[in-house]
Amino acid sequence: MPYSTIDALLKQNNPDLSAAEAHGVASGILCVNGQASSEYWLGELLDYDQPLNKEGRLLLTRLFEETRRLLASDAFDFALLLPDDDELLSIRVTALKAWCQGFLFGTGCGQLRNALSADAQGILKDIAEFTKLETDAEGEEDEAAFVEISEYLRSAVLLLQEELDTDGNTTLH
């Protein structure tokens, strides 16, 4: 799904919410509880004083369900929802920070019920550190670091999902 489409839709409801942060929240919730509902996620994200139209709700539900499918897949196809590579690096780094903030929020919303392994604690600590990245990035070195961090996050989220979603019987409504 195009980042810009999701981002524009969310900005209509909450100007401070980006598509990256919303996807991070969805990913965090689903890592902890793969049975969580899209309605629960939308409730955590959106202000009900400005309800989404039917088309917007369907698009966001599709994003959530696609995220669920990719996290559960053995194909390693999960990817962070971030701006396209043709955007300025500083915009992509800002989105990456927002994705990490959303992910940490989502793991909290997902009602983590189990003690974390040292590896999982380390991954969450790394994600928390990524929320502090400098956004004035430019040049090949910063681009390479961005790609490396993005790939690390992609792999780390899949590892966390495998460890954290041990009780798929709990449904968040």
QUIRA-V30104 format. One record per helix or strand of 2 or more residues. SS is the DSSP state (hx for helix, st for strand). FROM is the first residue (numbers start at 0). LEN is the number of residues. If there is no record, write none. Layout:
BEGIN
ss: (SS | SS)
from: (FROM | FROM)
len: (LEN | LEN)
END
This chain:
BEGIN
ss: (hx | hx | hx | hx | hx | hx | hx)
from: (2 | 18 | 37 | 53 | 88 | 117 | 138)
len: (11 | 14 | 8 | 19 | 21 | 13 | 26)
END
